[in-house]
Amino acid sequence: MELRQLRYFVAVAETLHFGRAAERLGITQPPLSQQIRALEDAIGARLFNRTNRRVELTDAGRAFLTEIRPVLEKLDAAAELAARAHRGEVGELLVGFTISAPFTTVFSRALYAYRRLHPGVALALSEMTTLAQIDALMERRLHVGVIRPSALPEPLEAIELLREPMVIALHADHRLAHGDGPVSLDAFAGDDFVLFPRTMGIGLYDQIIALCRHAGFAPRIAQEARHASTQIALVAAGFGVAILPALQQRIQVENVVYRTLADADAHTAVWLVYRSAAQAAPLRAFVELVREEIAREAG
């Protein structure tokens, strides 16, 4: 018993005419009749009563049709589901992101487009530190992550989503709060600093420490805070100054002023990171959308 024989049977059963059934199936009538006879031989029962004037289902044919229709419908649905999965239209996509990632235009636009184009994919987003994302990607608990630059194990591949300058957040009463143009970091050697904990994101933490050392001093860390918004609030409360990616200037707090840093290396990036050998279709579709958004922004 072959799948095509079952489809041929249903076509004849629905039309009760071998000629019309053959036309629907896109074949000629002789092979259709031959396959129906082969199906009847395999079942051991006549499915149709045939005369020169009409075709009728037998009792066995009616019983067989009742059972075989839902089977074929399920097969068709399974085939369609498999095809959609191959195209990345169903399944799940596990996405990690750092605190500042939602402010990244390319990332937010790609997510918006992905949800619209692939409504059958369950998106699970988790706010995680850079180190936690790298571990989760290595252990296949994430499909893709959005991090600040960091050393990556060999199986991971990165796409740069954004490159931005670094700014320093100052209290409005700070001596350098008002002025034109960028300001050099060495001017803050005597200030207290509010900083991310190193355990949260070693890339950004190490970069800030390196920037300060290159400017000729080791920063005096007065307070650590996990969130940029908390750091900015602490600056407003007079705990010190904070070095942040420029995107964080969108957080406007009373008595806080932002100045761009003039130092040559005072810039940072946001990366999309995933396993280079990953073949999950939802991931491939998402990476493709990200590349399209990057190209659109560059163009």
CORPEWO-V298298 format. One line per field, one symbol per residue. phi: phi as a letter, one per 30 degrees, with the letter a starting at -180 (. if undefined). burial: # if it has 16 or more other C-alpha atoms within 10 Angstrom, else .. Layout:
phi = ???
burial = ???
This chain:
phi = .cedddddddddddchaddddddddibcdedddddddddddddiadcbccbdcabbddeddddddeddeddddddddddddddddddicbjbbcccadedddddeedddddddddddbddcdcccbdbdeddddddddcicbdabbbdeadcdedcbbbddabbdcbccbdedddcdblcidbddddcecddbcbdddddadddeddddddddddjacddddacadceddeddddddidlcbcbdeeddddcbeicbcbddddecdbbbbccbaddcdceeededdddddddddddddd
burial = ....##.######..#######.........##.###.##.....###......###...#..##..#...............##..##############....##..##..#...#..#.#...########.###...#########.....#.#.###..########.#..#.....#.##.##.######...######.##.###..#.#.#.#.##.#.##.######.#########.##.....#########..##########....####.###.###.##.....
